[in-house]
Amino acid sequence: MAVTHAQVLEKAIRSLGGTWDTARAAQTLRDAGRGSGDRRQQEKRARQALRDSARSGLIEKTHPSRAIYRAHER
């Protein structure tokens, strides 16, 4: 079974916690070998992975109009 971008990001969020934005998520995905495409494509995948992680309840959006999230303390 292939690991999704959201699963890669979720592992990092669980490990590191804190605040997550598009840049941090994109860098995390690049570091995990998921950095194909140009910057715009990488950021689009990062934002989708952040939204997926928010839907799962791992993080919550903290800014109304920007992709900024905070990890839930568990």
All heavy atoms as a GROMACS GRO file, in nm:
protein
  581
    1MET      N    1   0.084  -0.119   0.000
    1MET     CA    2   0.000   0.000   0.000
    1MET      C    3   0.088   0.125   0.000
    1MET      O    4   0.182   0.136   0.077
    1MET     CB    5  -0.090  -0.001   0.124
    1MET     CG    6  -0.186   0.115   0.128
    1MET     SD    7  -0.306   0.101   0.262
    1MET     CE    8  -0.224   0.195   0.388
    2ALA      N    9   0.059   0.217  -0.088
    2ALA     CA   10   0.136   0.340  -0.100
    2ALA      C   11   0.100   0.436   0.013
    2ALA      O   12  -0.015   0.447   0.054
    2ALA     CB   13   0.107   0.406  -0.234
    3VAL      N   14   0.200   0.505   0.062
    3VAL     CA   15   0.180   0.605   0.167
    3VAL      C   16   0.142   0.737   0.100
    3VAL      O   17   0.204   0.779   0.004
    3VAL     CB   18   0.310   0.621   0.250
    3VAL    CG1   19   0.294   0.729   0.353
    3VAL    CG2   20   0.348   0.490   0.314
    4THR      N   21   0.039   0.802   0.152
    4THR     CA   22  -0.007   0.928   0.094
    4THR      C   23   0.073   1.046   0.150
    4THR      O   24   0.142   1.034   0.252
    4THR     CB   25  -0.156   0.952   0.125
    4THR    OG1   26  -0.171   0.973   0.266
    4THR    CG2   27  -0.242   0.835   0.079
    5HIS      N   28   0.061   1.160   0.082
    5HIS     CA   29   0.126   1.281   0.131
    5HIS      C   30   0.074   1.316   0.270
    5HIS      O   31   0.151   1.357   0.357
    5HIS     CB   32   0.100   1.397   0.034
    5HIS     CG   33   0.172   1.383  -0.095
    5HIS    ND1   34   0.115   1.325  -0.205
    5HIS    CD2   35   0.297   1.418  -0.132
    5HIS    CE1   36   0.201   1.325  -0.304
    5HIS    NE2   37   0.312   1.381  -0.262
    6ALA      N   38  -0.056   1.299   0.290
    6ALA     CA   39  -0.114   1.331   0.421
    6ALA      C   40  -0.056   1.242   0.530
    6ALA      O   41  -0.028   1.288   0.641
    6ALA     CB   42  -0.266   1.318   0.416
    7GLN      N   43  -0.035   1.114   0.499
    7GLN     CA   44   0.022   1.023   0.600
    7GLN      C   45   0.165   1.062   0.634
    7GLN      O   46   0.205   1.056   0.751
    7GLN     CB   47   0.016   0.879   0.548
    7GLN     CG   48  -0.125   0.824   0.544
    7GLN     CD   49  -0.134   0.693   0.470
    7GLN    OE1   50  -0.064   0.670   0.371
    7GLN    NE2   51  -0.220   0.604   0.518
    8VAL      N   52   0.243   1.102   0.532
    8VAL     CA   53   0.380   1.148   0.557
    8VAL      C   54   0.377   1.271   0.647
    8VAL      O   55   0.451   1.280   0.746
    8VAL     CB   56   0.452   1.180   0.424
    8VAL    CG1   57   0.583   1.252   0.449
    8VAL    CG2   58   0.474   1.054   0.343
    9LEU      N   59   0.289   1.365   0.616
    9LEU     CA   60   0.279   1.488   0.694
    9LEU      C   61   0.228   1.460   0.835
    9LEU      O   62   0.280   1.516   0.933
    9LEU     CB   63   0.189   1.589   0.623
    9LEU     CG   64   0.186   1.728   0.682
    9LEU    CD1   65   0.326   1.790   0.682
    9LEU    CD2   66   0.090   1.816   0.605
   10GLU      N   67   0.130   1.373   0.847
   10GLU     CA   68   0.075   1.341   0.979
   10GLU      C   69   0.182   1.282   1.071
   10GLU      O   70   0.186   1.314   1.190
   10GLU     CB   71  -0.044   1.248   0.966
   10GLU     CG   72  -0.167   1.319   0.915
   10GLU     CD   73  -0.287   1.228   0.896
   10GLU    OE1   74  -0.284   1.112   0.944
   10GLU    OE2   75  -0.384   1.273   0.833
   11LYS      N   76   0.269   1.198   1.017
   11LYS     CA   77   0.376   1.140   1.098
   11LYS      C   78   0.467   1.251   1.152
   11LYS      O   79   0.503   1.252   1.270
   11LYS     CB   80   0.456   1.041   1.016
   11LYS     CG   81   0.565   0.972   1.093
   11LYS     CD   82   0.637   0.868   1.010
   11LYS     CE   83   0.747   0.804   1.090
   11LYS     NZ   84   0.823   0.706   1.010
   12ALA      N   85   0.501   1.347   1.067
   12ALA     CA   86   0.586   1.459   1.110
   12ALA      C   87   0.515   1.547   1.213
   12ALA      O   88   0.576   1.590   1.310
   12ALA     CB   89   0.628   1.541   0.989
   13ILE      N   90   0.387   1.572   1.191
   13ILE     CA   91   0.312   1.656   1.284
   13ILE      C   92   0.306   1.590   1.421
   13ILE      O   93   0.325   1.655   1.524
   13ILE     CB   94   0.170   1.685   1.230
   13ILE    CG1   95   0.179   1.776   1.107
   13ILE    CG2   96   0.082   1.747   1.338
   13ILE    CD1   97   0.048   1.790   1.031
   14ARG      N   98   0.280   1.460   1.424
   14ARG     CA   99   0.275   1.388   1.552
   14ARG      C  100   0.411   1.392   1.622
   14ARG      O  101   0.419   1.404   1.743
   14ARG     CB  102   0.233   1.243   1.530
   14ARG     CG  103   0.088   1.227   1.493
   14ARG     CD  104   0.050   1.079   1.478
   14ARG     NE  105  -0.075   1.062   1.410
   14ARG     CZ  106  -0.194   1.082   1.462
   14ARG    NH1  107  -0.204   1.123   1.586
   14ARG    NH2  108  -0.304   1.062   1.392
   15SER      N  109   0.516   1.385   1.545
   15SER     CA  110   0.651   1.385   1.602
   15SER      C  111   0.695   1.524   1.650
   15SER      O  112   0.754   1.537   1.757
   15SER     CB  113   0.749   1.333   1.497
   15SER     OG  114   0.880   1.341   1.543
   16LEU      N  115   0.666   1.627   1.570
   16LEU     CA  116   0.720   1.760   1.597
   16LEU      C  117   0.621   1.856   1.663
   16LEU      O  118   0.663   1.948   1.733
   16LEU     CB  119   0.770   1.822   1.466
   16LEU     CG  120   0.878   1.742   1.394
   16LEU    CD1  121   0.903   1.802   1.256
   16LEU    CD2  122   1.004   1.736   1.476
   17GLY      N  123   0.490   1.838   1.637
   17GLY     CA  124   0.392   1.930   1.693
   17GLY      C  125   0.408   2.071   1.641
   17GLY      O  126   0.470   2.094   1.538
   18GLY      N  127   0.351   2.166   1.711
   18GLY     CA  128   0.368   2.307   1.678
   18GLY      C  129   0.278   2.359   1.569
   18GLY      O  130   0.174   2.302   1.539
   19THR      N  131   0.320   2.470   1.509
   19THR     CA  132   0.244   2.538   1.404
   19THR      C  133   0.293   2.492   1.267
   19THR      O  134   0.412   2.479   1.244
   19THR     CB  135   0.261   2.690   1.418
   19THR    OG1  136   0.214   2.729   1.548
   19THR    CG2  137   0.182   2.764   1.313
   20TRP      N  138   0.196   2.472   1.178
   20TRP     CA  139   0.227   2.424   1.043
   20TRP      C  140   0.164   2.516   0.940
   20TRP      O  141   0.048   2.550   0.947
   20TRP     CB  142   0.173   2.282   1.025
   20TRP     CG  143   0.255   2.185   1.103
   20TRP    CD1  144   0.244   2.160   1.238
   20TRP    CD2  145   0.362   2.106   1.056
   20TRP    NE1  146   0.340   2.069   1.275
   20TRP    CE2  147   0.413   2.034   1.165
   20TRP    CE3  148   0.419   2.088   0.932
   20TRP    CZ2  149   0.519   1.946   1.154
   20TRP    CZ3  150   0.525   2.000   0.919
   20TRP    CH2  151   0.574   1.930   1.030
   21ASP      N  152   0.246   2.558   0.844
   21ASP     CA  153   0.197   2.636   0.731
   21ASP      C  154   0.240   2.565   0.602
   21ASP      O  155   0.302   2.459   0.606
   21ASP     CB  156   0.247   2.780   0.736
   21ASP     CG  157   0.399   2.791   0.730
   21ASP    OD1  158   0.468   2.689   0.708
   21ASP    OD2  159   0.449   2.903   0.746
   22THR      N  160   0.207   2.624   0.489
   22THR     CA  161   0.237   2.562   0.361
   22THR      C  162   0.386   2.538   0.343
   22THR      O  163   0.428   2.431   0.299
   22THR     CB  164   0.183   2.650   0.246
   22THR    OG1  165   0.043   2.667   0.263
   22THR    CG2  166   0.209   2.585   0.111
   23ALA      N  167   0.468   2.636   0.380
   23ALA     CA  168   0.612   2.623   0.361
   23ALA      C  169   0.669   2.508   0.443
   23ALA      O  170   0.749   2.427   0.394
   23ALA     CB  171   0.682   2.754   0.397
   24ARG      N  172   0.629   2.498   0.568
   24ARG     CA  173   0.680   2.391   0.654
   24ARG      C  174   0.632   2.254   0.605
   24ARG      O  175   0.708   2.158   0.603
   24ARG     CB  176   0.635   2.413   0.799
   24ARG     CG  177   0.696   2.314   0.896
   24ARG     CD  178   0.658   2.344   1.039
   24ARG     NE  179   0.725   2.252   1.130
   24ARG     CZ  180   0.695   2.241   1.258
   24ARG    NH1  181   0.602   2.318   1.313
   24ARG    NH2  182   0.759   2.153   1.335
   25ALA      N  183   0.507   2.247   0.564
   25ALA     CA  184   0.453   2.121   0.513
   25ALA      C  185   0.522   2.081   0.384
   25ALA      O  186   0.559   1.964   0.365
   25ALA     CB  187   0.303   2.133   0.492
   26ALA      N  188   0.544   2.176   0.293
   26ALA     CA  189   0.611   2.146   0.166
   26ALA      C  190   0.754   2.099   0.190
   26ALA      O  191   0.801   2.004   0.127
   26ALA     CB  192   0.609   2.268   0.074
   27GLN      N  193   0.824   2.165   0.283
   27GLN     CA  194   0.962   2.124   0.314
   27GLN      C  195   0.964   1.983   0.373
   27GLN      O  196   1.050   1.901   0.340
   27GLN     CB  197   1.027   2.222   0.412
   27GLN     CG  198   1.172   2.189   0.445
   27GLN     CD  199   1.261   2.197   0.322
   27GLN    OE1  200   1.262   2.298   0.252
   27GLN    NE2  201   1.336   2.091   0.297
   28THR      N  202   0.869   1.952   0.459
   28THR     CA  203   0.861   1.820   0.519
   28THR      C  204   0.838   1.714   0.412
   28THR      O  205   0.901   1.607   0.414
   28THR     CB  206   0.747   1.816   0.624
   28THR    OG1  207   0.778   1.911   0.726
   28THR    CG2  208   0.731   1.678   0.685
   29LEU      N  209   0.749   1.743   0.318
   29LEU     CA  210   0.723   1.648   0.210
   29LEU      C  211   0.847   1.632   0.121
   29LEU      O  212   0.880   1.520   0.080
   29LEU     CB  213   0.602   1.692   0.127
   29LEU     CG  214   0.468   1.684   0.201
   29LEU    CD1  215   0.357   1.746   0.115
   29LEU    CD2  216   0.434   1.542   0.240
   30ARG      N  217   0.918   1.741   0.092
   30ARG     CA  218   1.043   1.732   0.013
   30ARG      C  219   1.146   1.647   0.087
   30ARG      O  220   1.211   1.562   0.027
   30ARG     CB  221   1.099   1.872  -0.014
   30ARG     CG  222   1.034   1.943  -0.129
   30ARG     CD  223   1.115   2.066  -0.173
   30ARG     NE  224   1.129   2.165  -0.068
   30ARG     CZ  225   1.038   2.260  -0.041
   30ARG    NH1  226   0.927   2.268  -0.111
   30ARG    NH2  227   1.060   2.347   0.054
   31ASP      N  228   1.160   1.670   0.217
   31ASP     CA  229   1.257   1.594   0.296
   31ASP      C  230   1.224   1.445   0.297
   31ASP      O  231   1.314   1.362   0.312
   31ASP     CB  232   1.261   1.646   0.440
   31ASP     CG  233   1.323   1.784   0.452
   31ASP    OD1  234   1.382   1.833   0.353
   31ASP    OD2  235   1.309   1.846   0.560
   32ALA      N  236   1.097   1.412   0.279
   32ALA     CA  237   1.053   1.272   0.278
   32ALA      C  238   1.055   1.213   0.137
   32ALA      O  239   1.004   1.103   0.115
   32ALA     CB  240   0.913   1.261   0.338
   33GLY      N  241   1.110   1.288   0.042
   33GLY     CA  242   1.119   1.239  -0.094
   33GLY      C  243   0.992   1.260  -0.176
   33GLY      O  244   0.973   1.196  -0.279
   34ARG      N  245   0.905   1.348  -0.130
   34ARG     CA  246   0.778   1.375  -0.198
   34ARG      C  247   0.779   1.513  -0.262
   34ARG      O  248   0.678   1.580  -0.269
   34ARG     CB  249   0.661   1.367  -0.100
   34ARG     CG  250   0.645   1.235  -0.029
   34ARG     CD  251   0.608   1.128  -0.131
   34ARG     NE  252   0.591   0.999  -0.070
   34ARG     CZ  253   0.473   0.940  -0.058
   34ARG    NH1  254   0.365   0.998  -0.100
   34ARG    NH2  255   0.466   0.821  -0.002
   35GLY      N  256   0.894   1.558  -0.312
   35GLY     CA  257   0.908   1.694  -0.364
   35GLY      C  258   0.910   1.706  -0.514
   35GLY      O  259   0.976   1.795  -0.567
   36SER      N  260   0.840   1.620  -0.585
   36SER     CA  261   0.840   1.630  -0.731
   36SER      C  262   0.757   1.749  -0.777
   36SER      O  263   0.668   1.795  -0.708
   36SER     CB  264   0.786   1.501  -0.793
   36SER     OG  265   0.652   1.482  -0.755
   37GLY      N  266   0.790   1.799  -0.895
   37GLY     CA  267   0.717   1.912  -0.951
   37GLY      C  268   0.778   2.045  -0.911
   37GLY      O  269   0.874   2.051  -0.835
   38ASP      N  270   0.719   2.151  -0.964
   38ASP     CA  271   0.769   2.284  -0.932
   38ASP      C  272   0.714   2.330  -0.796
   38ASP      O  273   0.635   2.260  -0.733
   38ASP     CB  274   0.735   2.384  -1.043
   38ASP     CG  275   0.586   2.406  -1.065
   38ASP    OD1  276   0.506   2.377  -0.973
   38ASP    OD2  277   0.548   2.453  -1.172
   39ARG      N  278   0.755   2.448  -0.755
   39ARG     CA  279   0.718   2.499  -0.623
   39ARG      C  280   0.566   2.509  -0.607
   39ARG      O  281   0.510   2.473  -0.503
   39ARG     CB  282   0.782   2.635  -0.602
   39ARG     CG  283   0.751   2.696  -0.469
   39ARG     CD  284   0.821   2.828  -0.452
   39ARG     NE  285   0.770   2.894  -0.334
   39ARG     CZ  286   0.780   3.023  -0.313
   39ARG    NH1  287   0.839   3.101  -0.400
   39ARG    NH2  288   0.731   3.076  -0.204
   40ARG      N  289   0.499   2.556  -0.711
   40ARG     CA  290   0.352   2.571  -0.704
   40ARG      C  291   0.285   2.435  -0.681
   40ARG      O  292   0.192   2.423  -0.600
   40ARG     CB  293   0.303   2.636  -0.832
   40ARG     CG  294   0.156   2.664  -0.830
   40ARG     CD  295   0.116   2.747  -0.951
   40ARG     NE  296  -0.027   2.769  -0.948
   40ARG     CZ  297  -0.106   2.749  -1.051
   40ARG    NH1  298  -0.057   2.709  -1.166
   40ARG    NH2  299  -0.234   2.771  -1.041
   41GLN      N  300   0.329   2.334  -0.753
   41GLN     CA  301   0.273   2.199  -0.737
   41GLN      C  302   0.301   2.144  -0.598
   41GLN      O  303   0.213   2.082  -0.536
   41GLN     CB  304   0.330   2.105  -0.843
   41GLN     CG  305   0.285   2.139  -0.983
   41GLN     CD  306   0.364   2.062  -1.087
   41GLN    OE1  307   0.484   2.039  -1.072
   41GLN    NE2  308   0.296   2.024  -1.195
   42GLN      N  309   0.422   2.166  -0.548
   42GLN     CA  310   0.458   2.118  -0.414
   42GLN      C  311   0.371   2.186  -0.308
   42GLN      O  312   0.323   2.120  -0.216
   42GLN     CB  313   0.605   2.146  -0.386
   42GLN     CG  314   0.699   2.062  -0.470
   42GLN     CD  315   0.844   2.101  -0.450
   42GLN    OE1  316   0.879   2.168  -0.354
   42GLN    NE2  317   0.929   2.059  -0.541
   43GLU      N  318   0.350   2.316  -0.322
   43GLU     CA  319   0.268   2.388  -0.224
   43GLU      C  320   0.122   2.345  -0.232
   43GLU      O  321   0.055   2.336  -0.129
   43GLU     CB  322   0.282   2.538  -0.245
   43GLU     CG  323   0.418   2.590  -0.202
   43GLU     CD  324   0.439   2.737  -0.227
   43GLU    OE1  325   0.354   2.801  -0.296
   43GLU    OE2  326   0.541   2.791  -0.179
   44LYS      N  327   0.074   2.316  -0.350
   44LYS     CA  328  -0.064   2.269  -0.365
   44LYS      C  329  -0.083   2.135  -0.293
   44LYS      O  330  -0.180   2.116  -0.220
   44LYS     CB  331  -0.098   2.254  -0.514
   44LYS     CG  332  -0.240   2.215  -0.541
   44LYS     CD  333  -0.267   2.211  -0.690
   44LYS     CE  334  -0.411   2.173  -0.716
   44LYS     NZ  335  -0.442   2.172  -0.859
   45ARG      N  336   0.014   2.042  -0.311
   45ARG     CA  337   0.006   1.914  -0.241
   45ARG      C  338   0.017   1.933  -0.090
   45ARG      O  339  -0.052   1.864  -0.013
   45ARG     CB  340   0.116   1.820  -0.290
   45ARG     CG  341   0.085   1.756  -0.424
   45ARG     CD  342   0.181   1.645  -0.455
   45ARG     NE  343   0.319   1.690  -0.466
   45ARG     CZ  344   0.374   1.737  -0.578
   45ARG    NH1  345   0.303   1.745  -0.688
   45ARG    NH2  346   0.499   1.775  -0.580
   46ALA      N  347   0.101   2.026  -0.047
   46ALA     CA  348   0.118   2.052   0.096
   46ALA      C  349  -0.012   2.106   0.157
   46ALA      O  350  -0.053   2.062   0.265
   46ALA     CB  351   0.232   2.150   0.119
   47ARG      N  352  -0.077   2.199   0.088
   47ARG     CA  353  -0.204   2.253   0.140
   47ARG      C  354  -0.310   2.144   0.148
   47ARG      O  355  -0.387   2.139   0.245
   47ARG     CB  356  -0.252   2.371   0.054
   47ARG     CG  357  -0.174   2.499   0.077
   47ARG     CD  358  -0.237   2.617   0.008
   47ARG     NE  359  -0.244   2.601  -0.136
   47ARG     CZ  360  -0.146   2.631  -0.221
   47ARG    NH1  361  -0.032   2.678  -0.175
   47ARG    NH2  362  -0.163   2.614  -0.351
   48GLN      N  363  -0.315   2.055   0.048
   48GLN     CA  364  -0.412   1.946   0.051
   48GLN      C  365  -0.384   1.852   0.167
   48GLN      O  366  -0.474   1.808   0.237
   48GLN     CB  367  -0.412   1.868  -0.081
   48GLN     CG  368  -0.516   1.757  -0.084
   48GLN     CD  369  -0.658   1.810  -0.068
   48GLN    OE1  370  -0.700   1.899  -0.141
   48GLN    NE2  371  -0.732   1.756   0.028
   49ALA      N  372  -0.256   1.822   0.190
   49ALA     CA  373  -0.220   1.735   0.302
   49ALA      C  374  -0.256   1.800   0.435
   49ALA      O  375  -0.301   1.732   0.528
   49ALA     CB  376  -0.071   1.701   0.296
   50LEU      N  377  -0.239   1.932   0.446
   50LEU     CA  378  -0.279   2.004   0.568
   50LEU      C  379  -0.430   1.994   0.587
   50LEU      O  380  -0.477   1.969   0.699
   50LEU     CB  381  -0.235   2.150   0.561
   50LEU     CG  382  -0.086   2.176   0.580
   50LEU    CD1  383  -0.050   2.318   0.538
   50LEU    CD2  384  -0.043   2.148   0.724
   51ARG      N  385  -0.507   2.015   0.480
   51ARG     CA  386  -0.653   2.005   0.491
   51ARG      C  387  -0.695   1.864   0.532
   51ARG      O  388  -0.783   1.846   0.617
   51ARG     CB  389  -0.720   2.043   0.359
   51ARG     CG  390  -0.719   2.192   0.331
   51ARG     CD  391  -0.807   2.228   0.213
   51ARG     NE  392  -0.762   2.170   0.088
   51ARG     CZ  393  -0.677   2.226   0.004
   51ARG    NH1  394  -0.625   2.345   0.032
   51ARG    NH2  395  -0.643   2.167  -0.108
   52ASP      N  396  -0.629   1.762   0.474
   52ASP     CA  397  -0.660   1.624   0.509
   52ASP      C  398  -0.631   1.597   0.657
   52ASP      O  399  -0.708   1.531   0.726
   52ASP     CB  400  -0.581   1.526   0.423
   52ASP     CG  401  -0.624   1.528   0.276
   52ASP    OD1  402  -0.733   1.582   0.245
   52ASP    OD2  403  -0.547   1.475   0.194
   53SER      N  404  -0.520   1.652   0.705
   53SER     CA  405  -0.483   1.633   0.846
   53SER      C  406  -0.581   1.705   0.938
   53SER      O  407  -0.612   1.657   1.047
   53SER     CB  408  -0.340   1.683   0.870
   53SER     OG  409  -0.248   1.603   0.799
   54ALA      N  410  -0.631   1.820   0.894
   54ALA     CA  411  -0.730   1.893   0.973
   54ALA      C  412  -0.862   1.814   0.978
   54ALA      O  413  -0.926   1.807   1.082
   54ALA     CB  414  -0.753   2.032   0.916
   55ARG      N  415  -0.900   1.755   0.866
   55ARG     CA  416  -1.023   1.675   0.863
   55ARG      C  417  -1.014   1.556   0.957
   55ARG      O  418  -1.113   1.516   1.017
   55ARG     CB  419  -1.052   1.626   0.721
   55ARG     CG  420  -1.152   1.709   0.647
   55ARG     CD  421  -1.202   1.642   0.521
   55ARG     NE  422  -1.098   1.616   0.423
   55ARG     CZ  423  -1.047   1.705   0.340
   55ARG    NH1  424  -1.090   1.829   0.344
   55ARG    NH2  425  -0.955   1.672   0.254
   56SER      N  426  -0.894   1.501   0.973
   56SER     CA  427  -0.877   1.386   1.062
   56SER      C  428  -0.872   1.427   1.209
   56SER      O  429  -0.873   1.342   1.298
   56SER     CB  430  -0.750   1.309   1.026
   56SER     OG  431  -0.635   1.379   1.068
   57GLY      N  432  -0.863   1.560   1.235
   57GLY     CA  433  -0.861   1.609   1.372
   57GLY      C  434  -0.724   1.622   1.433
   57GLY      O  435  -0.710   1.658   1.549
   58LEU      N  436  -0.620   1.598   1.354
   58LEU     CA  437  -0.483   1.605   1.405
   58LEU      C  438  -0.439   1.750   1.429
   58LEU      O  439  -0.368   1.780   1.524
   58LEU     CB  440  -0.387   1.536   1.308
   58LEU     CG  441  -0.240   1.537   1.345
   58LEU    CD1  442  -0.217   1.463   1.477
   58LEU    CD2  443  -0.158   1.474   1.234
   59ILE      N  444  -0.482   1.838   1.339
   59ILE     CA  445  -0.447   1.980   1.350
   59ILE      C  446  -0.575   2.062   1.334
   59ILE      O  447  -0.677   2.013   1.286
   59ILE     CB  448  -0.344   2.022   1.243
   59ILE    CG1  449  -0.394   1.991   1.102
   59ILE    CG2  450  -0.209   1.960   1.270
   59ILE    CD1  451  -0.302   2.036   0.990
   60GLU      N  452  -0.567   2.189   1.374
   60GLU     CA  453  -0.681   2.278   1.355
   60GLU      C  454  -0.633   2.407   1.291
   60GLU      O  455  -0.522   2.454   1.317
   60GLU     CB  456  -0.751   2.308   1.487
   60GLU     CG  457  -0.667   2.383   1.587
   60GLU     CD  458  -0.740   2.406   1.718
   60GLU    OE1  459  -0.863   2.419   1.717
   60GLU    OE2  460  -0.673   2.410   1.822
   61LYS      N  461  -0.716   2.462   1.206
   61LYS     CA  462  -0.682   2.586   1.136
   61LYS      C  463  -0.688   2.702   1.234
   61LYS      O  464  -0.783   2.715   1.310
   61LYS     CB  465  -0.778   2.608   1.020
   61LYS     CG  466  -0.733   2.717   0.927
   61LYS     CD  467  -0.808   2.712   0.797
   61LYS     CE  468  -0.749   2.820   0.706
   61LYS     NZ  469  -0.804   2.817   0.574
   62THR      N  470  -0.584   2.786   1.234
   62THR     CA  471  -0.578   2.896   1.329
   62THR      C  472  -0.591   3.033   1.263
   62THR      O  473  -0.600   3.133   1.332
   62THR     CB  474  -0.446   2.894   1.408
   62THR    OG1  475  -0.337   2.905   1.318
   62THR    CG2  476  -0.435   2.766   1.489
   63HIS      N  477  -0.589   3.038   1.131
   63HIS     CA  478  -0.602   3.164   1.058
   63HIS      C  479  -0.716   3.150   0.960
   63HIS      O  480  -0.724   3.052   0.887
   63HIS     CB  481  -0.471   3.196   0.986
   63HIS     CG  482  -0.464   3.335   0.935
   63HIS    ND1  483  -0.526   3.375   0.819
   63HIS    CD2  484  -0.404   3.445   0.986
   63HIS    CE1  485  -0.503   3.503   0.799
   63HIS    NE2  486  -0.429   3.548   0.899
   64PRO      N  487  -0.807   3.248   0.955
   64PRO     CA  488  -0.926   3.233   0.872
   64PRO      C  489  -0.901   3.229   0.721
   64PRO      O  490  -0.976   3.166   0.648
   64PRO     CB  491  -1.012   3.354   0.910
   64PRO     CG  492  -0.916   3.453   0.965
   64PRO     CD  493  -0.806   3.374   1.029
   65SER      N  494  -0.797   3.295   0.672
   65SER     CA  495  -0.778   3.302   0.527
   65SER      C  496  -0.645   3.246   0.478
   65SER      O  497  -0.620   3.244   0.358
   65SER     CB  498  -0.792   3.447   0.480
   65SER     OG  499  -0.694   3.528   0.541
   66ARG      N  500  -0.560   3.201   0.567
   66ARG     CA  501  -0.430   3.144   0.527
   66ARG      C  502  -0.421   3.001   0.578
   66ARG      O  503  -0.489   2.963   0.672
   66ARG     CB  504  -0.315   3.227   0.586
   66ARG     CG  505  -0.312   3.368   0.527
   66ARG     CD  506  -0.196   3.450   0.576
   66ARG     NE  507  -0.071   3.386   0.544
   66ARG     CZ  508   0.038   3.397   0.621
   66ARG    NH1  509   0.035   3.468   0.731
   66ARG    NH2  510   0.150   3.336   0.587
   67ALA      N  511  -0.335   2.923   0.514
   67ALA     CA  512  -0.316   2.782   0.551
   67ALA      C  513  -0.219   2.772   0.668
   67ALA      O  514  -0.103   2.735   0.653
   67ALA     CB  515  -0.266   2.702   0.432
   68ILE      N  516  -0.267   2.809   0.786
   68ILE     CA  517  -0.188   2.801   0.908
   68ILE      C  518  -0.265   2.716   1.008
   68ILE      O  519  -0.381   2.742   1.037
   68ILE     CB  520  -0.157   2.940   0.968
   68ILE    CG1  521  -0.080   3.025   0.866
   68ILE    CG2  522  -0.079   2.926   1.098
   68ILE    CD1  523  -0.055   3.166   0.910
   69TYR      N  524  -0.198   2.613   1.058
   69TYR     CA  525  -0.263   2.515   1.147
   69TYR      C  526  -0.177   2.494   1.270
   69TYR      O  527  -0.056   2.515   1.268
   69TYR     CB  528  -0.279   2.381   1.074
   69TYR     CG  529  -0.366   2.387   0.952
   69TYR    CD1  530  -0.317   2.431   0.830
   69TYR    CD2  531  -0.499   2.347   0.958
   69TYR    CE1  532  -0.397   2.436   0.717
   69TYR    CE2  533  -0.580   2.352   0.845
   69TYR     CZ  534  -0.528   2.396   0.726
   69TYR     OH  535  -0.608   2.399   0.615
   70ARG      N  536  -0.240   2.448   1.377
   70ARG     CA  537  -0.167   2.413   1.498
   70ARG      C  538  -0.204   2.269   1.534
   70ARG      O  539  -0.318   2.228   1.526
   70ARG     CB  540  -0.206   2.505   1.614
   70ARG     CG  541  -0.138   2.464   1.746
   70ARG     CD  542  -0.150   2.566   1.853
   70ARG     NE  543  -0.076   2.688   1.824
   70ARG     CZ  544   0.057   2.703   1.835
   70ARG    NH1  545   0.130   2.602   1.871
   70ARG    NH2  546   0.114   2.816   1.809
   71ALA      N  547  -0.100   2.196   1.573
   71ALA     CA  548  -0.121   2.056   1.615
   71ALA      C  549  -0.197   2.053   1.746
   71ALA      O  550  -0.172   2.135   1.836
   71ALA     CB  551   0.014   1.986   1.630
   72HIS      N  552  -0.290   1.960   1.756
   72HIS     CA  553  -0.362   1.939   1.882
   72HIS      C  554  -0.267   1.874   1.981
   72HIS      O  555  -0.193   1.783   1.946
   72HIS     CB  556  -0.483   1.846   1.863
   72HIS     CG  557  -0.599   1.911   1.800
   72HIS    ND1  558  -0.678   2.004   1.864
   72HIS    CD2  559  -0.650   1.901   1.675
   72HIS    CE1  560  -0.772   2.046   1.782
   72HIS    NE2  561  -0.758   1.985   1.667
   73GLU      N  562  -0.272   1.921   2.101
   73GLU     CA  563  -0.191   1.859   2.207
   73GLU      C  564  -0.266   1.736   2.256
   73GLU      O  565  -0.380   1.744   2.297
   73GLU     CB  566  -0.169   1.958   2.323
   73GLU     CG  567  -0.100   2.085   2.281
   73GLU     CD  568   0.037   2.063   2.223
   73GLU    OE1  569   0.110   1.974   2.270
   73GLU    OE2  570   0.074   2.136   2.129
   74ARG      N  571  -0.202   1.621   2.248
   74ARG     CA  572  -0.267   1.496   2.290
   74ARG      C  573  -0.190   1.432   2.400
   74ARG      O  574  -0.080   1.446   2.421
   74ARG     CB  575  -0.279   1.399   2.174
   74ARG     CG  576  -0.376   1.455   2.072
   74ARG     CD  577  -0.398   1.355   1.964
   74ARG     NE  578  -0.493   1.414   1.870
   74ARG     CZ  579  -0.555   1.348   1.779
   74ARG    NH1  580  -0.534   1.221   1.764
   74ARG    NH2  581  -0.638   1.405   1.699
   0.00000   0.00000   0.00000
